[in-house]
Amino acid sequence: MTPTITAFAQSPDRGLGQARDMRVRWAFEEVGQPYDVRLVSFDAMKQPAHLALQPFGQIPTYEEDGLVLFESGAIILHIAQRRPGLLPDDPNARARAVAWLFAALNTVEPPIVELEQTGYTEGDKPWHKQRVPLMEDRVRARLRELSRRLGSAEWLDGDFSAGDLMMVMVLRRLNGSALQAEYANIAAYVARGEARPAFRRAYEAQHAVFAAAQARS
């Protein structure tokens, strides 16, 4: 059975490849697994049918042979464990790759998302301008630590893995920012990830959904 994932029918990222189904698309492309996509509207995401798959009313979800998963990290880990290409064969290296996947989601992403969303959620508050530098410093601290660990290496731990896939996707949220520009090795690391043929295929597939929605509007 071909796996099916859900994605925004009209993505709020306007075709930038930031919506979280992009992470799963990239994983599928890396392991050479065909997949189907079911597009859902914002209204449908809050309806019982979708909530039965994703209790928080988000995307993506994953369905295959009776298995239903949600959360992009869990989905990517499942794909990587079942199909070769995203996790090393050596058990210790495999465990480290999984650790980097969790580090991307639990350590690096939260301050980036907080900074990204503050303009939408708190931009009209009188204390907003004072908070932004504090949030930038939290992001900068994580980037500094990651930059130091990455050094001149191509990937985080040997060959490209699911940990790199997730870390690149998280760091892409800073593309074009002064924060990312402060760390040349991180900017180059993200660019290497984006240059992978599997990433390009996934990006083009997701962008096509945005382009089709624009054409209909």
N, C-alpha and C positions, 0 to 999 in steps of 0.2 A: 504494500500500500504506500502511495506517495504521501509524505507528510504534508499537512496543511497548516499554515500559520495565518494569523490575522494581522491586518495593518490598517492604518487610517485610510479612509476613502478620500479624505481631504486633509493632508498633513499640515499641522501648524508651523512646521519648519520651512515651508515654502520651497521644498525641493533641495534642501541643503544636506540631506542624508543624515539627519540627527535623530529622527524618530527611532525608537528602540527595535523596531522590526528590522532595521538596517543591520544590526548586530547579528541577528539570526540569519538573514539573507547571506551575509558575508561568510558565516560559518558553513552554511550549506555549499556555497561556491568553493570554499577551500577544500572540502572533502569530496566534491563532485557529486553531491546528492541533489537530484531534481526535487522540486517542491512546488506546492500550489499555494496561492495566496487568496484569502477571502477578505475583501475590503469591507470595513464597517464604518458607519457614520458615528458621530459623537452621540447622537440620540440612541442608536442601537447598542452602543457600548454600555449603556445604563439599563438596558432591558434584561429580563430574566434569562433569555437564551444565552446572551454573552456573559452575564454574571455567573452562570453555571460553569463557565470555563475559566473566568477570571473574576474572582469575588470582589475585586477593587475597581472593576470597570475600566481596565486599561488594556493596552496592547503591548507586546504580542502575546498570542496564545499559540500552543502547539498541539496538534492532534495526529496520532498515528496508531493504527491497530488497537484502538480502544484506550490508548494512553492519552491523557490530557495534562499538559503542563502550562504553567504561567511563570513569569519572571524571566527576563532575557538571560540572566546568568545561569539559572537552572536549565534552561533550554540549551544553551551553548554547551554546558558541561555534559548534558545528555548526548548531544550530537557528537561531541569530541570523544566520549567514552565508547560509543558504539561504532564509530567509523574512523579509519586511520587518517592522519593528516594534521591533527590539532593538538595531540598529546604525544610526548616521547614514549618510546618503549621501555626505557629504563625506569624502574619504579620510583627511585628518588627524584629523578628529573621530572617525572610525571607529577609527583606530589608538589614539586616546586612550581610547576606551571599552573596547577590548580590554585596554589597560594597566591600567585600573581593575579589570577582572575578575580579572586576575592578581594585582594588589595585594591584593584581598580575600582570595584563597586563600593567597598566599605570604607576605604581610607582616602582615595583620591577624588572620587566623584562627588561626595556630599558637599564639600566647600565650594566646588565649581558650580554645582547646580544652585546652591544657595545664592552665590554671587550673581548667577545668570538670571534668577527669578526675582531678585529683590526689586528691580526696577518696575516690574509688573505688580508685585504685591505690596510694596512699601514705598514706592516712588513719591507718593503724595504726603508722606509722613514727615513732620518737621525734623526728625532725627535721622532721616535717611542718609543725608550727605555725610554725617559723622560715622555712620556704620560702614559705608562702602570701603573706606581704607582698611578697616579692621578685617573685613571679609577678604579683601585682596591680599592682605598679609597672610591669612590662613591658607589661601590658595598658593601663594608664593612659597610658604614653608613646605608644602607638599611637593611642589615642583623642584625646589632646591634639593630635597631629600632624594627624590626620584632621579634628578639629574646626576647627583653624586653617585648613586648606585649604578646607573646606566653607563656613565663614563663614555668611552669611545666604542662600546659594543654596538653591534647591529641590532640585537634583540635583547630582551631582559635576561634570558638564561639559555644560552645556546641557540638552537634553531627557533624559528617562529612558532608560536604556540597559541592556544586559546587564551593564555594570559596576555600575550601581546595584542591579540585581536581586541580583547575587552579594553585594555589600557589605551590603545590607539583611539578606539571609539569614544572613550571618556575624554581624552585629551583634545579630540577634535572640537569639543565644545568651546575651546579657547582659540580656535583658528582665527588668525587676523588680529589677535589681541596683543597689547603691549606686554602682558604677563608671559605669554608663550615666547615672545621674541627675546625675553631676557635669558632664555636657556636654549642656546643654539643646538645642543645635542638632542633636546626634546623635540624641537621643531623639525629637525632632520629625521628623527625617529618616527614622528607622525607622517611625514612625507613619504618615508619608505613604506609604511603600512598602506597609505593611499595609492601608492604606485603598484601594489600587487595586482595582478590580473583579476584575481577573485574579488578583490575590493571593487575594482572598476565595474565588473559585471553586476555586482550587487547594487552599487550606486546607480548604475544606468537603469536597472529594473525598478528601483524605488523612485527614481526621478521621473520615469515614464508615467507613473501613477499621478504624480503632481501635474505633469504636462497635460495629461488627458483631462484631469479635473479643471485645469485652466481653460482648456479648449471648449469645455461644455458650459463654462460660466459666461 
